[in-house]
Amino acid sequence: MQAYYEIETEIPVTHQLNIKLPDTIPVGRAKIAIIYEVTEVQSDKKTMMADFLNNLPDNPTGGCLTKDEIKTYIQQERSSWDD
């Protein structure tokens, strides 16, 4: 038989929780589920460009990408959007 216990808390910047459970919950194995609200991320051109630049491979060909390498990378990224 399974039972359910719910408590609300704030997730701190450390992303660590310390929760005291009631004594009525027996010792033993348990599952913990975290349910949280997801905020929609606004994507503007600056954010999209920053994401693109952050996803570029580090030092792929000695430090600089050629124009053709950048075009190829963009095409690969765009094709992955269709998946």
C-alpha positions as CSV (number, residue, x, y, z in Angstrom):
1,M,0.0,0.0,0.0
2,Q,1.2,3.5,-0.8
3,A,0.5,6.7,1.1
4,Y,1.0,10.3,0.1
5,Y,2.5,13.3,2.0
6,E,2.8,16.8,0.6
7,I,4.7,19.9,1.9
8,E,5.5,23.2,0.2
9,T,8.9,24.8,0.5
10,E,11.1,27.4,-1.2
11,I,14.1,26.2,-3.2
12,P,17.0,28.3,-2.1
13,V,19.9,29.4,-4.3
14,T,21.9,26.5,-2.9
15,H,19.4,24.1,-4.4
16,Q,19.5,22.1,-1.2
17,L,16.5,21.1,0.9
18,N,16.4,19.9,4.5
19,I,12.9,18.6,5.2
20,K,11.7,17.2,8.6
21,L,9.0,14.5,8.0
22,P,6.3,13.7,10.5
23,D,7.0,10.8,12.9
24,T,3.9,9.0,11.4
25,I,5.9,8.3,8.2
26,P,7.7,5.0,8.8
27,V,11.4,4.4,8.3
28,G,12.3,2.8,5.0
29,R,12.4,3.4,1.3
30,A,10.4,6.3,-0.1
31,K,10.1,8.2,-3.4
32,I,10.5,11.9,-3.5
33,A,9.0,14.0,-6.4
34,I,9.7,17.7,-6.9
35,I,6.8,19.5,-8.7
36,Y,7.6,23.1,-9.7
37,E,6.3,25.8,-12.0
38,V,8.2,26.4,-15.2
39,T,8.3,30.0,-16.4
40,E,8.2,30.6,-20.1
41,V,11.5,31.9,-21.4
42,Q,11.3,34.9,-23.7
43,S,13.6,34.5,-26.7
44,D,14.7,37.6,-28.4
45,K,17.4,38.0,-31.0
46,K,20.0,38.8,-28.4
47,T,19.2,35.6,-26.4
48,M,19.2,33.5,-29.5
49,M,22.6,34.9,-30.6
50,A,24.0,34.3,-27.1
51,D,22.7,30.7,-27.1
52,F,24.3,30.2,-30.5
53,L,27.6,31.5,-29.5
54,N,27.6,29.5,-26.2
55,N,27.0,26.3,-28.2
56,L,29.8,26.8,-30.6
57,P,32.5,24.2,-30.2
58,D,35.5,25.3,-28.2
59,N,38.6,25.8,-30.3
60,P,37.5,23.4,-33.1
61,T,40.2,24.3,-35.7
62,G,43.0,26.0,-33.8
63,G,41.0,28.9,-32.5
64,C,39.0,30.5,-35.4
65,L,36.0,29.3,-37.4
66,T,36.0,29.9,-41.1
67,K,32.9,31.4,-42.7
68,D,32.1,28.0,-44.2
69,E,32.5,26.3,-40.8
70,I,30.1,28.8,-39.3
71,K,27.6,28.2,-42.1
72,T,27.8,24.5,-41.7
73,Y,27.3,24.7,-38.0
74,I,24.2,27.0,-38.4
75,Q,22.8,24.5,-40.9
76,Q,23.3,21.6,-38.5
77,E,21.7,23.5,-35.7
78,R,18.7,24.5,-37.8
79,S,18.2,20.9,-39.0
80,S,18.1,19.8,-35.4
81,W,15.2,22.1,-34.7
82,D,13.1,20.1,-37.1
83,D,13.6,16.9,-35.1
